[in-house]
């Protein structure tokens, strides 16, 4: 199992591994397995807890004595171990297409687009197209330093350098139609992706054609190859 915690000190990595292997562990159990003093383990556990990698809980006994304090991984701690969400997502998409047809996938993507438009439209009310474009820099993540609006003469581009769905989008680029469609409907004008991470361009660049307005007859989902 791949471990992604090289930033942790070697003793703390070992402690994380013990807790992962046992599901939960007490201070004495960890000290015994790693041959570290109880005080040493306690200091490492305190720091791991402060950093949000582990949490403590009281394990009930049979009513005799005090509850045993044990430590388990938090959700953040679990993500120190490699997960395969990308493969699962691709498998779900492919299974849907194989069993229900591509039209079913387009229906799901259309529902995603409609939901995002409903979420964002009130936030953009009363704004000009350029103001909307600048507001949409936070489309995926607030204050994302890897999203920017670039003006070249009278042309405007939304540049995305850190796609949150990069690995899945590389193999199933139909997902990129969601971003393209949402931008088109929220900006009210034609949007084309002129640079693509899939092509090795280092970013996705969305060209916002302000002088080409769209109307209510524009399809919900806009496929890039259509």
C-alpha positions in Angstrom: 0.0 0.0 0.0 1.5 3.3 -1.1 2.2 5.7 1.7 2.2 9.5 1.0 3.5 11.0 4.2 7.2 11.6 3.5 6.8 15.0 5.2 6.3 13.3 8.6 9.3 12.3 10.7 10.3 8.6 10.6 8.9 7.8 14.1 5.5 9.4 13.2 5.3 7.5 10.0 5.9 4.3 11.9 3.1 5.3 14.4 0.7 6.0 11.6 1.5 2.5 10.1 0.9 0.8 13.4 -2.5 2.5 13.9 -3.4 1.7 10.3 -2.4 -1.9 10.7 -4.4 -2.4 13.9 -7.4 -0.2 13.1 -6.8 1.6 16.4 -4.1 1.3 19.0 -3.3 2.5 22.5 -0.2 4.3 23.5 1.2 1.3 25.3 0.5 -0.9 22.2 2.3 1.5 20.0 5.3 1.8 22.3 5.5 -2.0 22.6 5.5 -2.6 18.8 7.9 0.2 18.0 10.1 -0.2 21.1 9.8 3.5 21.9 9.3 4.9 25.4 5.8 5.8 26.5 6.7 9.5 26.8 8.2 9.5 23.3 5.1 8.0 21.9 2.9 10.4 23.8 4.7 13.4 22.3 4.4 12.1 18.8 0.7 11.3 19.3 0.0 14.8 20.6 1.6 16.3 17.5 -0.1 13.9 15.1 -3.4 14.8 16.8 -2.7 18.5 16.6 -2.0 18.1 12.9 -5.3 16.3 12.3 -3.9 12.9 11.3 -5.3 11.0 14.3 -7.9 11.3 16.9 -8.4 9.7 20.3 -11.4 7.9 21.6 -12.4 6.1 24.8 -12.9 2.4 24.4 -15.5 1.1 26.9 -14.5 -1.7 29.2 -16.7 -4.2 31.1 -17.4 -1.6 33.7 -14.2 -2.2 35.6 -11.7 0.6 35.7 -11.3 3.6 33.5 -12.0 3.4 29.7 -8.9 2.7 27.6 -7.8 5.6 25.4 -7.0 4.5 21.9 -6.0 6.3 18.7 -7.4 6.0 15.2 -6.8 7.7 11.8 -8.9 10.7 10.9 -10.3 11.1 7.4 -7.2 13.2 6.6 -5.0 10.5 8.1 -6.6 7.8 5.9 -5.7 9.9 2.9 -2.0 9.5 3.7 -2.5 6.1 2.1 -3.0 6.1 -1.6 -6.6 5.8 -2.7 -7.8 4.8 -6.2 -10.8 7.1 -6.6 -9.8 7.9 -10.2 -10.1 4.2 -11.3 -13.4 3.8 -9.5 -14.8 7.0 -11.2 -13.8 5.8 -14.6 -15.2 2.4 -13.9 -18.6 3.9 -12.9 -18.7 6.0 -16.0 -17.9 3.2 -18.3 -20.4 0.8 -16.6 -23.1 3.4 -17.0 -22.4 3.8 -20.7 -22.1 0.0 -21.3 -25.3 -0.8 -19.5 -27.5 2.3 -20.0 -26.0 3.9 -23.1 -24.2 7.2 -23.6 -27.5 9.1 -23.4 -27.8 8.1 -19.7 -24.3 9.6 -19.0 -25.3 12.8 -20.8 -28.4 13.0 -18.7 -26.4 12.7 -15.5 -23.9 15.4 -16.7 -26.8 17.6 -17.7 -28.2 17.3 -14.2 -24.8 18.3 -12.8 -24.7 21.3 -15.1 -28.2 22.5 -14.2 -27.4 22.2 -10.5 -24.2 24.2 -10.8 -25.9 26.9 -12.8 -28.7 27.1 -10.1 -26.0 27.4 -7.4 -24.0 30.1 -9.2 -26.6 32.2 -10.9 -27.8 34.1 -7.7 -24.2 34.9 -6.9 -23.7 36.5 -10.4 -27.0 38.5 -10.5 -26.5 42.0 -11.7 -22.9 41.5 -12.8 -21.5 42.3 -16.3 -20.0 39.4 -18.3 -16.5 40.4 -17.3 -17.4 40.7 -13.7 -19.1 37.3 -13.9 -15.9 35.9 -15.5 -13.8 37.1 -12.7 -16.2 35.7 -10.1 -16.1 32.3 -11.8 -12.4 32.0 -11.0 -13.6 30.4 -7.8 -15.7 27.9 -9.7 -14.0 24.9 -8.2 -12.1 26.3 -5.2 -12.2 29.6 -3.5 -9.1 31.7 -4.0 -7.6 29.2 -6.4 -4.2 30.7 -7.3 -4.0 28.4 -10.4 -7.1 30.0 -12.0 -6.9 33.4 -13.7 -8.6 35.7 -16.2 -6.3 36.8 -19.0 -7.1 39.7 -21.3 -5.4 39.8 -24.7 -6.6 43.0 -26.5 -10.4 42.6 -26.6 -10.3 38.8 -26.0 -10.8 37.2 -22.6 -9.6 33.8 -21.5 -10.2 31.8 -18.3 -7.0 29.8 -17.6 -7.2 26.7 -15.5 -3.9 25.1 -14.5 -5.0 22.8 -11.7 -7.9 20.7 -12.8 -9.4 18.9 -9.8 -10.5 16.0 -12.0 -7.3 15.8 -14.0 -6.6 12.0 -14.0 -10.3 11.2 -14.9 -10.6 13.9 -17.4 -7.5 12.7 -19.2 -9.1 9.4 -19.9 -12.8 10.5 -20.2 -12.7 14.1 -21.6 -16.5 14.1 -21.9 -16.4 15.4 -18.2 -14.8 18.6 -19.5 -18.1 19.4 -21.2 -19.5 20.1 -17.8 -17.1 23.0 -17.2 -17.6 24.3 -20.8 -21.4 24.1 -20.5 -21.6 25.8 -17.1 -19.4 28.7 -18.2 -21.4 29.2 -21.4 -24.8 29.3 -19.5 -23.5 31.5 -16.7 -21.6 34.0 -18.9 -24.4 34.0 -21.6 -21.9 33.8 -24.5 -20.0 31.2 -26.5 -17.1 29.6 -24.7 -14.5 27.4 -26.5 -11.6 25.4 -24.9 -8.6 26.4 -27.0 -5.9 24.8 -24.9 -6.2 21.4 -23.1 -4.3 19.6 -20.4 -5.1 16.4 -22.3 -2.9 17.7 -25.2 0.0 18.6 -22.9 -0.6 22.3 -23.1 0.0 22.7 -19.3 -3.5 24.3 -18.8 -7.0 24.5 -20.0 -7.7 27.8 -21.7 -11.4 28.8 -22.2 -11.8 31.5 -24.8 -14.8 33.6 -23.8 -16.4 35.0 -27.0 -18.2 38.0 -25.4 -19.6 39.2 -28.8 -21.3 35.8 -29.5 -24.2 35.6 -27.0 -26.2 32.4 -26.5 -29.9 32.2 -25.9 -32.4 30.0 -24.1 -32.3 27.4 -26.9 -28.7 26.5 -26.2 -28.5 22.9 -25.2 -27.9 22.2 -21.5 -24.8 20.1 -22.2 -22.4 21.4 -24.9 -20.2 18.7 -26.3 -16.8 19.9 -27.5 -16.9 17.8 -30.6 -20.4 19.0 -31.7 
